[in-house]
Amino acid sequence: MKSKIHPRYYPEAKVTCACGNSWTVGSTKELLKTDICGKCHPFFTGQQQRLVDTAGQVERFSKRHERAQVLREEVAKRKVARAERARARALVELVDEEEQVEPIESAEAPETGGEKE
């Protein structure tokens, strides 16, 4: 082995779990901490109710879910507003079609008083 390129090895490194269980292993770190071990893992204990939240995954999911709900509500409001605008445009078009306006070309030209024969 080359010297000064390999990390220091600790043959009696202590591992501590969040549940309080601890044991020794060989490692390049002197003290290791874990969230789950064989004594508290739901697969080994048979308890499926325990929820493990690593790095705030539950909070991130909740935030995403709330943001999606807000966006869904905003989309619904926009859809209602768009439908109201379309209905208003249709009413304006109906009103415009009902008005009877004579074109300027079909109106009689005004007489100038003198007749040419």
N, C-alpha and C positions, 0 to 999 in steps of 0.2 A: 504494500500500500504506500502511496505517496504521502508524505507528511504535510500537514496544514491545509489539506483540501477536503477532508472528510469531517462531518459534524461529530461532536463528542457523543459517545454512546453511554447511556445510563442503564445498567443491567437491573437496577432496582427502582425504576420509575414508578411513581404512585398514581393510580387512576382513581378519580373520585366521581361518583355519579350524583345527579341532582337529588336522588332519593336518599343519599347517605351511604350507599354501598361503596366500598373501596377495595382495591386489589393492586398487586404489583405486577409489572410487566417490564420488558426491556424496550427502551425507546431512546430517541434522540432528544427528547424533552424530559426534564426532571419531574414535572407535575402536569398531569393531563386531567381535564374536566370534561365529562360527557353529560348529555341530557337524559339518555336512556341506557339502561344496562339489561342484562338477562333477568335480573330480579324484579324489575319494574316495567319491562316491555309488555304491552297488552297481548302479544302473541304467546308469550311464555306464561303469563299470569292468568289468561283467560278473561281479563276485564277489557271489554271493548268500549267502555264509557270514557276512558281517559283520552283527552285530546292534547296532542303535543303541538305546540305552536313554535315553530322554528323561524326565527328572523321576522316575526310579526306577520306571518302569512294570513292569519285569520283577519287581522286588522286591514291588511291590503285588500283582501277579498271583499270585506265589508265596505271599504271606501269605493271600490270599483262598482259594487252592486248599487250603492247609493247614487253614485254618479250616473250610472245607467238609468236608474229610475228617474232622476231629474231630467235627463236627456229625453227619455220616453215621454214625460209630461210636456216638455217643451215642443217636441215633435207633434204631439196631439193638439196643443194650442195653435201651432202654426197651420196644421191641417184644417182646423175649424176656421181660422182667420182666412185662409186661402179659399175655402168653400163660401164664406160670406162675401168675399170680394168677387168671386165668380158669379154669385147670385145677384149682387148689385150690378155687375156689368150686364148680365142678362136682362135685368129690369130696365136699365138705361137703353139697351138695344130695342126692347119692346116699345118703350115710350117713343123712341125715334121713328120706329116703323109706323106707329099709329098716327103721327102728325102728318097732315096733308099739306104739303108745301108745293105750290105751283112753281115750276121752273121759270126762270127769267125769260128764256127764249120763247116760250109759248104765250107770253103776255102780249097784248096788242100794243103797237107802237103809238105814242101820242101824236095827235094831229097838230099841224102847225098853223092852221087857220086858212090857208090858201089852197085852192084845188087847181091842179094842172090838168088841162084837157087838150 
